[in-house]
Amino acid sequence: TTKMREVVQMHLEQGISRFKCATIAEAEMTAEAGALDVLLAYQPVGPNVARFVRLGQAFPGTRFSAVVDDEATVDALAAAAVAAGVTLSLFLDLDGGMHRTGISPGTRALDLYRRLSSSPGLAAAGLHMYDGHVRGTDPEARRRAADESFAHVTSMCAAILSVGLAVPSIVVGGTPSFPFHARRPDIECSPGTTAFWDASYAALLPDMPFEPALLLLTRVISRPASNRLCLDLGHKAVAAENPHPRVVLFGLEDATAVGHSEEHLVLETDRAGDFPVGSVLYGVPWHVCPTVALHDRAVVVRDGRADGHWRVAARGRMLTV
């Protein structure tokens, strides 16, 4: 989510030394920041198999791991590890009901765990399960959904232990399910949006006391009608995969988006006359995670004043590895 070394270092200062990310570049940036343990929650395929091996060689002080849910991928990673003379740490990625990635608990999943446990060059790190489908404003309903997802982990863990294999670690959950998984013993949680927060989760999860730490600055570049404002906040500046509102603007929370393109966001509001061309507006993005990746730098604000910049290093798909 953050893609900035400085934010990783802030976490490290608070005693958080384990991180989860989705790209090799994010993993490299996190290691450069000093992280001791980095989980690539994305199955390495194609050229990323060799890149994952090189990543561990480039940062020997960091423990890297990845997730797998496919037999051929396990074999490819084993072959690459043996050729490089290294051992790769892999989590079995379980499908907890989201049906995006992961393997369903059962015989095939157990066979795959056996495979990665016995393959030369590989070490079974444990189980990973992401339950991004667990959402909803009602905390009790969300808790029940999180329990249902975690039941897949419990059954799989029991099956693995029954055949004499170990489950060193269990990594589960995203941000909405975080409060419930955090109560379980011996579980590693992986909330991501908590670092910056956004308007979507502020609306969806009022029970979670996080505050927005990232804002977008935009300007009125045109006022084409008495009730219309055009802002320089197009698809290139704010995540556009969700329906509107894609940003909640301070002072214009009730404005209606009527057009959104690469460079422009057009709003309708009865208060358009209060904002002459050139006016500056601030807003909280609806979905902060992809919004971060649209910008090269973040302006750091302390005590109401801009006093520096942080490079969004991991927005690139490749750093050095």
Residue pairs with C-beta under 8 A, 6 or more apart in sequence:
1 192
1 193
1 195
1 196
1 288
1 289
1 292
2 8
2 195
2 196
2 292
3 26
3 29
3 292
3 293
3 312
3 313
3 314
3 315
4 29
4 292
4 298
4 310
4 311
4 312
4 313
4 314
5 29
5 32
5 33
5 310
5 311
5 313
6 33
6 310
7 195
7 310
8 19
8 29
8 30
8 33
8 34
8 35
9 33
9 34
11 19
11 195
12 33
12 34
12 35
17 35
17 36
17 37
18 35
18 36
18 37
18 38
18 39
18 188
19 30
19 35
19 37
19 38
19 39
20 38
20 39
20 41
20 171
20 190
20 192
21 27
21 30
21 38
21 39
21 40
21 41
21 314
22 40
22 41
22 42
23 40
23 42
23 314
23 317
24 40
24 48
24 51
24 52
24 55
24 318
24 321
25 313
25 314
25 316
25 317
25 318
25 319
26 314
27 38
27 40
27 55
27 64
28 55
28 58
28 59
28 314
28 319
28 320
28 321
29 313
29 314
29 319
30 38
30 62
30 314
31 38
31 55
31 58
31 59
31 61
31 62
31 64
32 59
35 62
36 61
36 62
36 63
37 62
37 63
37 65
38 62
38 63
38 64
38 65
39 64
39 65
39 66
39 67
39 91
39 128
39 171
39 190
40 52
40 64
40 65
40 66
40 67
41 66
41 67
41 93
41 128
41 130
41 190
42 66
42 67
43 66
43 67
43 68
43 69
43 70
43 73
43 93
43 101
44 51
44 52
44 66
44 73
44 77
45 73
45 76
49 73
49 76
49 77
49 80
50 80
51 321
52 64
52 66
52 77
52 80
52 88
53 80
53 81
53 84
53 86
53 88
54 321
55 64
55 321
56 62
56 64
56 86
56 88
57 84
57 86
58 320
58 321
63 89
64 88
64 89
65 88
65 89
65 90
65 91
65 125
66 77
66 88
66 89
66 90
66 91
67 90
67 91
67 92
67 93
67 101
67 102
67 128
68 74
68 77
68 90
68 91
68 92
68 93
68 112
68 116
69 92
69 93
69 94
69 95
69 101
69 102
69 103
69 112
70 103
70 112
71 112
71 115
74 90
74 112
74 115
74 116
74 119
74 122
75 119
77 88
77 90
77 121
77 122
78 88
78 116
78 119
78 120
78 121
78 122
79 121
80 88
80 121
81 87
81 88
81 120
81 121
81 122
82 120
82 121
86 121
87 121
87 122
87 123
88 121
88 122
88 123
89 122
89 123
89 125
90 116
90 122
90 123
90 124
90 125
91 125
91 126
91 127
91 128
91 169
91 171
92 103
92 109
92 112
92 113
92 116
92 124
92 126
92 127
92 128
92 156
93 101
93 102
93 103
93 128
93 129
94 102
94 103
94 104
94 105
94 109
94 127
94 128
94 129
94 152
94 153
94 156
95 101
95 102
95 103
95 104
95 129
95 152
96 102
96 129
96 130
96 131
96 149
96 150
96 152
96 153
96 172
97 131
97 133
97 148
97 149
97 152
98 130
98 131
98 132
98 133
99 133
100 130
100 132
101 130
102 128
102 129
102 130
103 109
103 112
104 152
105 152
105 155
105 156
105 159
109 156
109 159
110 156
110 159
110 160
110 163
113 124
113 160
113 165
114 163
114 165
116 122
116 124
117 123
117 124
117 165
124 165
124 166
124 167
124 168
125 168
125 169
126 167
126 168
126 169
126 170
126 171
127 153
127 156
127 157
127 160
127 167
127 169
127 170
127 171
128 170
128 171
128 172
129 149
129 150
129 152
129 153
129 170
129 171
129 172
129 173
130 172
130 173
130 174
130 190
131 145
131 146
131 149
131 150
131 172
131 173
131 174
131 177
132 174
133 145
133 149
134 142
134 145
134 146
134 149
134 173
134 174
134 176
134 177
135 142
135 176
135 204
136 142
136 145
136 176
136 204
137 204
137 205
137 206
139 179
139 207
142 176
142 177
142 180
143 179
143 180
145 177
146 173
146 177
146 180
146 181
147 180
149 172
149 177
150 172
150 181
150 184
153 170
153 172
157 167
157 170
160 166
160 167
161 167
169 188
170 186
170 187
170 188
171 187
171 188
171 189
171 190
172 181
172 187
172 188
172 189
172 190
173 180
173 181
173 189
173 190
173 191
174 190
174 191
174 192
174 193
175 191
175 192
175 193
175 194
175 201
175 205
175 208
176 201
176 204
176 205
178 189
178 191
178 194
178 208
179 207
179 208
181 187
181 189
182 189
192 289
193 201
193 210
193 288
193 289
194 210
195 213
196 212
196 213
196 214
196 288
196 292
197 210
197 211
197 212
197 213
197 214
197 288
198 212
198 214
198 284
198 285
198 286
198 287
198 288
198 289
198 291
199 212
199 245
199 247
199 248
199 284
199 285
199 286
200 242
200 286
200 287
201 208
201 210
202 210
202 212
202 284
212 284
214 284
214 285
214 288
214 291
214 292
214 298
215 282
215 283
215 284
216 233
216 237
216 238
216 247
216 282
216 283
216 284
216 285
216 291
217 280
217 281
217 282
217 299
218 231
218 232
218 233
218 237
218 247
218 249
218 265
218 280
218 281
218 282
218 283
219 231
219 232
219 278
219 279
219 280
219 281
220 229
220 230
220 231
220 275
220 276
220 277
220 278
220 279
220 281
221 230
221 231
221 232
221 264
221 277
222 229
222 230
222 277
223 229
223 230
223 272
223 275
223 276
223 277
224 230
224 266
225 272
226 272
226 273
227 268
227 269
227 270
227 272
228 258
228 266
228 267
228 268
228 269
228 272
229 252
229 255
229 266
229 267
229 269
229 272
229 275
230 264
230 265
230 266
230 267
231 264
231 265
231 266
231 267
231 281
232 263
232 264
232 265
233 247
233 264
233 265
233 283
234 260
234 261
234 262
234 263
234 264
234 265
235 260
235 261
235 262
236 262
236 263
236 294
237 291
237 294
237 295
238 246
238 247
238 265
238 285
238 286
238 291
238 294
239 246
239 285
239 286
239 287
239 288
239 289
239 290
239 291
239 294
240 246
240 260
241 287
241 290
242 286
242 287
244 256
244 257
244 260
245 257
245 286
246 257
246 260
246 265
246 285
246 286
246 287
247 265
247 283
247 284
247 285
247 286
248 283
248 284
248 286
249 255
249 267
249 281
249 282
249 283
250 281
250 282
250 283
251 281
252 267
252 269
252 271
252 275
252 281
254 269
255 267
255 268
255 269
255 271
256 267
256 268
256 269
257 265
257 266
257 267
258 266
258 267
258 268
259 265
259 266
260 266
275 281
285 291
292 298
292 312
292 315
293 312
293 315
294 315
295 312
295 315
296 311
296 312
296 315
297 309
297 310
297 311
297 312
298 309
298 310
298 312
299 306
299 308
299 309
300 306
300 307
300 308
300 309
300 310
301 307
313 319
